[in-house]
Every structure is written in C-alpha cells, then in structure tokens.
C-alpha cells in the first residue's frame, strides 16, 4: 500500500474535522472494501479516518414498531440481536449470510451502504423496508440514497450514522450467492407493509439496487409464491458478467422473489 496517515476518531464531529483537514482523506469502518482496494494500489488516500471506535454509531434499538440500527454495528451484531430478530427476522437472516465470519465480525452496516456495491445485501433490505438513512448532516429516504453503482447521495464529508425503519407486517430475503465471495448474484428482499408490498433486488441491476414493480404488483394482489408464476422480468438493464448472463439473472429475480415470500410466510 501507499503511505497514509491514520486517524482514530472518537466522535462524529472529530471524524468530520479530520477528513476536512486531509488532502485526500477517506472514512474507514470495517475496511472490508477499502483496505483490499488500497492493497491492490487502486486507491491511495492521504489519510484514513477510522470510525470503528465511535460509540454513538453502534447498537440496535427497537421501540414498539420502530427500529434504529447504528451505522457502526457489525453484520454479526445485527444477525445476533434478539430484539431485532423478534421485530424483523429477515434482516437478521440477511446479515447472518454476508460473506464469512471474518467479514461479518469486521464489516459494518454503514460501511456497506456507503460503499453501495451492486451485489451488497443491505441496500435491498433498506429499499424494500422504506428505510431512512441518518447522516451527520440530514436524513435521506432509502429511495433517494442509492443513486447508482458504488454511488450514493452522500457528500464527501458526510457520515452515515444510523438507519431506521418501521417494522413490516412480514418480510423475507433470499439470494443466490456467488460460491466464492458470498456476494449476491441476485438477491431479493420482500416486505409487506400496511401501505402495500415493496420488493428490492440486488446483484442484478446494471445501476445497482432497484425496485421490482411487476413483482410488487403481483404480490399486492396475492402475497404468495404462486402469484409470481406468470411474472417475467426483462433482461434489459440487468448485468451480464463471467458469473451469470442478464437472462439468467432475470430468471433468478423471480425465483429468489418466490423464495423470499416463502420465508416471509414461514
């Protein structure tokens, strides 16, 4: 790696200050994406501002039908939180199947959504749950937060501090994982709420996570896997790579949506 200056921030304000004073600084949480990128010399920030030791970014709070998860909460902590498992088991299931144990104990929710990898799991959950992303400056609806491949509405000196959402009536997540990385070749999160059904897809779209309108409409009429028997997702706008073609992913979207509904109904 290239030389960099390390800053261990103890508060959000301290972290923002360190970044604004750096020539080309980057925030780092679990480091599961940035550190490997630096090792490959694809990134060379002048300064690294470590967010892992900021207490205000950690923890899960469930109050009635409201859930708030700190951005510094690791995937393993999300997966094992008992109160969250009672409120929304689907997101615990999702977190428990990210990567391997090392990734789950180092990677954080905030780091995942700030990076917005097109095959990451959390973006689908937040979009389907109609979540709100809290930052050091404002609150952003998930519908407006994810703007494209590795791109979000975040400004350079803005830190994700938490996410919040209202507990759905039921929800489920299913993904077809890459056998090596465990990233989603296609993953679908389904959430049934009082105002309807929301379905979000990760791992398949050329522009990253997206809502599946046809699946939402079918499930709004009948929240059952059989409601999707006649649904066909077009391959236009889906990714083709060495792992799967756009046509294969189009089929996987429907298959994973059916499995997610089965999970939600189970």
N, C-alpha and C positions, 0 to 999 in steps of 0.2 A: 504494500500500500504506500501511497504518498504520505508525506508528513502532514499531520493535522494537530490542532490544539484541542484538548479535551476539556469540557466544562461540565461539572456536576451540579446541576441546578437543584435548589431546594424548594422553589416556588415557581408558579407560572410566570409571575412578573419578572423574576430573576432570569428565567429561561428566555423570555422575550427580549430582555435587555442584552443578554449575551449574544443573541442572534443578530440583533440590530447593530451591534458594535463590531461584528465579524465582517471580513471581506466577502466571504462566500460560505456562510455557515449553513448547517443542516441540523434539524432536530433528529434525535435518535431515541427510540423507545426500546423495543425488544431487539432491534437491529437485524431481524431475520431477512430483510431485503437489502438494506443499505450496506451493511458490513460485507456481505458477499460481493456486492457490486463494487465496493472500494477495493476488495482483494483482487478483483479482476481488472482493476485500474480503469473502470468505466465511469467512476465518479471520484472526484478528489476535492472534497470540501476543505476549506481552510480551517474550519472549526466544527467540532461536534458538540452539540448541547444535549446532554443526557437528561431525559425526562423520567427515568425509572425510579428516582428517589423522591418524587414529589407526592407527598401523602394525599393531597387533595384530589389527585387524579385516580385514586384507587377505590375499589369497593363496589358492591351491588346493594341497591336499596329498593325494596318492594314495599309499597304503601298502598293498600287497597288494590285498585286496578291500575296503578301507576308503577312503572319500573324505570329506574335510572341506573346506568352502569358507567362507572368511571373509565375514562379512556386508557388509563394505565393498568387496568385489570387484565391479567393474562388469560389466554384461552383456557388454561387448566382451571383457573379460578371461576370463570364463567361456567364451565362444564360441571363443576362440583358444587355450585352454590345451591343449597337446599331450598331456600325461599324462591329462587328463580325457577328451579325445577318444578315447583308446585304451580307457579304462575304461568310459565311459558316453557314447558319441557323441550319444545322444538329447538329453541336457541341453545339450550344446554347440549342437546344432541349434536347440533351443528358444531359447536365449539369443541366437543369431545372427539371429533373426527377431522380436525385440522392437522395436517402434517403428521409428525411423530411426537413422542413425549417431550423431546428436547424443544421442538418448536412450540408446543403448547405451554410449556413452562417458561418460555422466554418471550414469545410473541404476545402482543397486546391488541386489544380491540381497536384502540385509537390508531395505532400504527398501521393496522390492516386497512382501515377505511381511508386513512390519509394517503396511503400508497395507491389504493384503488386498483390493484391488479385485476385484470379482466377475468381471472379464474378464481379470485378470492371468494370465500363463503359469506362473510358478514354483509357485504353490500346487498346481496339478495334478501337477507333477513330484514335489514333496515328498510329497504324499499317496500317489501311486502307488508311489513308491520306499520308502515306510515310513520316511521320514527322521526325524531328531531335530533339533529346533531348540535350539541352545545360547544362553543368555542370560547377562546379568550376574549372575543370581541362581540359575539352575537349568537343567535340561534338560527339554524338553517334546516328547512324541511329536507328529508332524505330525497324527495323528488327533485330538489334543486341542487343537492350536494354533489351527486355523481354526474360529472359532465362529459366523460369520455375515457379512453384508455389511459390509465395512470394519471387521470386528471380530475380535479375536484374544484369546488367553489372556494377553497381555502386561499387566503392571501399568503404571501411569503412568510410573514411574521406571526401568523395565526396558528394557534394550537387547539386541536380537538381536546376538550376537557371531559366530555361525557356524551352519552346518547340516552334518550328517553323514549318510551312508547307506552301506549295503553295496552293492557293485557287483552289479547284477542279471545274470541269465543273458543277457537281452536286453531292450531297451526301445525304444519309439518314441513320437514325438509328432507329431500333426497338428492343424492348426487352420484354421478358415475365418475369415480376418481381415477386420475392417472395412477397406474400402479406404482410408479417410482416416487413422484413428488406428492401424491395425495391431493394435488390441486384438482379442481372440478373440470373435467372435460365438458360436463354440463351439470348444473345443479339448479334445482327449482325449490323455492320456498313459497308455500301456500298459507295464507292467513285469512280465516273467516272472521269478519268483524260485524259489528252492528250495522254498519253502513254498506256492507257488501263483502265481496271477496277480492283480495289483491294477490297477484301472483308475480313473482320476480324471478328472472333467470340469470344465472351467472355462468361463465365459462364458455359461452356460445356466441355472444354478440361481437361483431367487429368493433363496436363502440363501447363495449363493456356491458355492465348490468342493464337489464331492461325489463319493462312490464310486458306480460303476455296477455294482450287484450282478448284474443279469441278464447283462451283458456279461462280467463276471468268471467267472460260472459256465459260460457257453458256451465261453469261451477255455480254461478249465481242462480241458475235455474234449478240445478240439482247438484248438491255437494257430495258427489260420489265418483269413483274412478270411471264407472261406465258412462258418465256424462261426457267423457273425453274421447269415446270410441270413434266418433266421426270428425274429431278436430284434426286438422292438418296444419302444421306450422311451415310457412315458406322458408326455403333455404336462403333467400335473398337477405343480405345483411348479416349472415352468420359466418363464423370463422372457418377456414379450411387450413389445416396445417399437417405436420407429419403424424399427428395423433388421430385426427378424425377429419372427414370432409364436412362441408357445410350441410350436405344432405343427411349424413349420419347424425350430426348434431340436431338437425331439425326433428328427426325421429326421436332422439333422446329427450328432447324437451317434453314431448307428450308422455313418454314412458316415465320419466322422472316426476312429472306432474302427477300422474296416476299414483305412483308410489308415495309421494308426499301427502296426497289426500288420504291414502290408506293409513299412513302414520297418524295424520290428524284425527281420523275417525277411530283409531285403535285405542 
